[in-house]
Amino acid sequence: MLTLSKVTKTYNGEPALDGIDLSLPEDSYVSLLGPSGSGKTTLLRVIAGFETPDAGTIRFGGKVINAVSPHGRGIGFVFQNFALFPHLSVEENIAFGLLNRKHEAVTDRKVVDARVRDMIALVGLTGLEGRATTQISGGQKQRVALARTLVTEPKMVLLDEPLGALDANLRSRMRSELRAIRERCGVTFLHVTGSEAEALAMGDTVLVLDAKKIAQQGYADTIYNRPNSPAVARFLNCYNLFGGRLSDGVFSSAAGPLPVGKFSLPSAQSAYAIRYDRIAIRPREAVAGADEVRIEGTFVASEYTGAAVNSFFQLDDGKVFEVEQHLSHSAPEAYQPQSRYSLVWKKEDALVYG
Ligand SMILES: Nc1ncnc2c1ncn2[C@@H]1O[C@H](COP(=O)(O)OP(=O)(O)OP(=O)(O)O)[C@@H](O)[C@H]1O
């Protein structure tokens, strides 16, 4: 439904977007993930029409929309800080967009009231219609912001870090709320986030932006299991990465030679990656099986994250190596600080780039 080809945007001679090609499906939840400064907000603003690209084409519903004003695009935008009107009630905030939009404003009060009522029910704000927006919680403000956009019946909604202003607890509850609301209204959501956990949890599709380009676009589980470059693997924050060189089925790294399985990915940069949750911690004297890779590390500390425990080991080259054990698989074990352990994984579980 939305296609960008070779879209470029430059600020003061510096590229903020450098040849973006992407294609978003109808009726789906898309997460846009990227490190700070990678161009996420710029990309959203270009799609919304708040910024004009220097080059490239934006097509929406089959039509080129480069020259169409933001109001005429049929694309909604939800801001991180919600941007609600403090002097208007919940209901008035939601009605505002319909009554005052430049394109096809709805002025029949009955139609406005009916649509606002439906929207209030859809986002779960029934009972709070008359409240001032200064008298509702952060999560409720988020719902008002969303309802105010959805009431105008956009074909697509852009959300710029929509959960960024909420505390951690509320953020995880609003993740499933947002997904459910989207499914009910059938509109494509493009959700910008700097959090890999949020992107993978929410998006049917994930777009990874790195250094002003699309580094990878795919299903969330494909990106998680098969990041297509060391940069994407690093950014996902769930892989240990080793630099080095691949030759004759062995990856030579600072941690020693690492045997390689059948799987390798072509990449300009060579690297060896093993996911945190694919590693077993065994006594130092443990011997690796024929299909396994074994290195040694010194235990530093463990950190509980609720469903998992993450343990940190220092390798001989000083690098920190992380292991994640899900508590549903086994009870947590206590490791001795400053003691040496074997860190073992299956050869086939490693991703080798080169
Ligand atoms: N109005 C502007 N004028 C000049 N440079 C800008 C402008 N807006 C963004 N940039 C630059 O463009 C690049 C991309 O910025 P952008 O805000 O899109 O990144 P982001 O991925 O959204 O970052 P963050 O996650 O920190 O919000 C950055 O180098 C930024 O400094």
The ligand as an SDF file (V2000), in Angstrom:
LIG
                    3D

 31 33  0  0  0  0  0  0  0  0999 V2000
   15.5900   19.5750   10.8920 N   0  0  0  0  0  0  0  0  0  0  0  0
   16.8330   19.0570   10.8240 C   0  0  0  0  0  0  0  0  0  0  0  0
   17.8820   19.8340   10.4660 N   0  0  0  0  0  0  0  0  0  0  0  0
   19.1280   19.3040   10.3610 C   0  0  0  0  0  0  0  0  0  0  0  0
   19.4310   18.0090   10.6170 N   0  0  0  0  0  0  0  0  0  0  0  0
   18.4310   17.1970   10.9960 C   0  0  0  0  0  0  0  0  0  0  0  0
   17.0770   17.6680   11.1140 C   0  0  0  0  0  0  0  0  0  0  0  0
   16.3150   16.6230   11.5140 N   0  0  0  0  0  0  0  0  0  0  0  0
   17.1340   15.5570   11.6270 C   0  0  0  0  0  0  0  0  0  0  0  0
   18.4100   15.8900   11.3050 N   0  0  0  0  0  0  0  0  0  0  0  0
   19.5630   14.9610   11.2820 C   0  0  0  0  0  0  0  0  0  0  0  0
   19.2180   13.8510   10.4620 O   0  0  0  0  0  0  0  0  0  0  0  0
   19.6740   12.6280   11.0250 C   0  0  0  0  0  0  0  0  0  0  0  0
   18.5010   11.6660   11.2750 C   0  0  0  0  0  0  0  0  0  0  0  0
   17.6810   12.2140   12.3250 O   0  0  0  0  0  0  0  0  0  0  0  0
   16.3360   11.5520   12.8390 P   0  0  0  0  0  0  0  0  0  0  0  0
   15.7210   12.4870   13.8350 O   0  0  0  0  0  0  0  0  0  0  0  0
   15.5220   11.1550   11.6730 O   0  0  0  0  0  0  0  0  0  0  0  0
   16.8980   10.2390   13.5540 O   0  0  0  0  0  0  0  0  0  0  0  0
   16.1350    9.2020   14.5330 P   0  0  0  0  0  0  0  0  0  0  0  0
   16.5230    7.8500   14.0410 O   0  0  0  0  0  0  0  0  0  0  0  0
   14.6830    9.5370   14.5800 O   0  0  0  0  0  0  0  0  0  0  0  0
   16.8320    9.5030   15.9110 O   0  0  0  0  0  0  0  0  0  0  0  0
   16.2500    9.3890   17.4330 P   0  0  0  0  0  0  0  0  0  0  0  0
   15.9770    7.9300   17.6740 O   0  0  0  0  0  0  0  0  0  0  0  0
   17.3920    9.9000   18.2400 O   0  0  0  0  0  0  0  0  0  0  0  0
   15.0120   10.2450   17.4930 O   0  0  0  0  0  0  0  0  0  0  0  0
   20.4370   12.9830   12.2870 C   0  0  0  0  0  0  0  0  0  0  0  0
   21.8060   13.0460   11.9800 O   0  0  0  0  0  0  0  0  0  0  0  0
   19.8900   14.3760   12.6330 C   0  0  0  0  0  0  0  0  0  0  0  0
   20.8530   15.1260   13.3240 O   0  0  0  0  0  0  0  0  0  0  0  0
  1  2  1  0
  2  3  1  0
  2  7  2  0
  3  4  2  0
  4  5  1  0
  5  6  2  0
  6  7  1  0
  6 10  1  0
  7  8  1  0
  8  9  2  0
  9 10  1  0
 10 11  1  0
 11 12  1  0
 11 30  1  0
 12 13  1  0
 13 14  1  0
 13 28  1  0
 14 15  1  0
 15 16  1  0
 16 17  2  0
 16 18  1  0
 16 19  1  0
 19 20  1  0
 20 21  2  0
 20 22  1  0
 20 23  1  0
 23 24  1  0
 24 25  2  0
 24 26  1  0
 24 27  1  0
 28 29  1  0
 28 30  1  0
 30 31  1  0
M  END
$$$$
